[in-house]
Amino acid sequence: MVLNVKELSHGFSLAVEATQFAARHKRVQTKFVEALKITCIGMAVAYALIYGLVFFPLFMVQTGNTVFSTLLQYDSTQSALALLSTRDAVDHFLTMLPLLGLDIITHARPAVFGRIFFGMLDEVDPKYAEALRSWPMRKFRWAKLKFAAQRLGKRYAMTLGASLLSRVPYIGWMVVPVGTVSVMAKFVGYPASGAVVALSVVAPGSKRTMFFIFKSLLAMGDFSRDLLKPYFSHLGAKPKQQVAFYRANESTMIGFILAFYFFVQLSWVGPAFFILAQAAIALFISRQTLRPPMYTPGAKWQIAEDKCKSDSPST
């Protein structure tokens, strides 16, 4: 589905409205400040430990390497590069540590974020919150595991195939650009994706920017599914239904996520902004989806067929 500019704008405006509403919510304010405190203290402790246990020893080894290479007249370039590479890897791990911790918590303690979501939904639309709470949570662990394995296998097969085909003489160089066009076309259409890839071929310096945009578009899908977990879990949505829901609301969803995505990627403040986004998604759900009926035994709610309120009458 090619992204719709009008829907992107609508999603972004919803995010701004939801953020303003969530920022006035006492519980969200408390959780936001708590997340900032925990992240900052945790990062300070992590940096102190890593500097004491890793960076200082690396500095001593690097200094010794320089001294001995001068005294013994040997080339220390390779060992110096290896030490710098190790330092960069550790530094990257430190930068990603808060987001890694956040990812673990969202999977290990989903109830924490569910309470934030429902606390906001109670304020935005109490009747919607009451109806959604009445539905029993379903986890579908096997379906999720199967879906994750299939997606991982598909990505691995695509990567392996691209790697093998790129070695074919004369046409190998075209594999990655053509693959990138086909994937990006889902978001921006073939003319725009072709232009972006052509620019990266003509101007190699733009490849990093193109890769960043491409990676961000894919990551936004995973980010939105994390935020929608409380909604999906209560309505018993299986992974394929979740993907169908996301595709049906893709442009509006990406516009909404854009308001938070880049703030969440900032290591020191990312977890706090994730909490803000988790609260804000409640307004998105109340505005963009039909309210489910109160649960009765055996009832099912087809969220994959759920339509935007602007297109369907409310129930």
Stockholm file with secondary structure:
# STOCKHOLM 1.0

chainA/1-315         MVLNVKELSHGFSLAVEATQFAARHKRVQTKFVEALKITCIGMAVAYALIYGLVFFPLFMVQTGNTVFSTLLQYDSTQSALALLSTRDAVDHFLTMLPLLGLDIITHARPAVFGRIFFGMLDEVDPKYAEALRSWPMRKFRWAKLKFAAQRLGKRYAMTLGASLLSRVPYIGWMVVPVGTVSVMAKFVGYPASGAVVALSVVAPGSKRTMFFIFKSLLAMGDFSRDLLKPYFSHLGAKPKQQVAFYRANESTMIGFILAFYFFVQLSWVGPAFFILAQAAIALFISRQTLRPPMYTPGAKWQIAEDKCKSDSPST
#=GR chainA/1-315 SS CCCCHHHHHHHHHHHHHHHHHHHTCHHHHHHHHHHHHHHHHHHHHHHHHHIIIIIHHHHHHHHHHHHHHHHHTCCCHHHHHHHHHHHHHHHHHHHHHHHHHHHHHHHHCHHHHHHHHHHHHHHHCHHHHHHHHTSCCCCCHHHHHHHHHHHHHHHHHHHHHHHHHTTSTTTGGGHHHHHHHHHHHHHHCHHHHHHHHHHHHHCGGGHHHHHHHHHHHHHHHHHHHHHTHHHHHHTTCCHHHHHHHHHHTHHHHHHHHHHHHHHHTSTTTHHHHHHHHHHHHHHHHHHHSCCCCCCCTTCCCCGGGCCCTTTSCCC
#=GC SS_cons         CCCCHHHHHHHHHHHHHHHHHHHTCHHHHHHHHHHHHHHHHHHHHHHHHHIIIIIHHHHHHHHHHHHHHHHHTCCCHHHHHHHHHHHHHHHHHHHHHHHHHHHHHHHHCHHHHHHHHHHHHHHHCHHHHHHHHTSCCCCCHHHHHHHHHHHHHHHHHHHHHHHHHTTSTTTGGGHHHHHHHHHHHHHHCHHHHHHHHHHHHHCGGGHHHHHHHHHHHHHHHHHHHHHTHHHHHHTTCCHHHHHHHHHHTHHHHHHHHHHHHHHHTSTTTHHHHHHHHHHHHHHHHHHHSCCCCCCCTTCCCCGGGCCCTTTSCCC
//
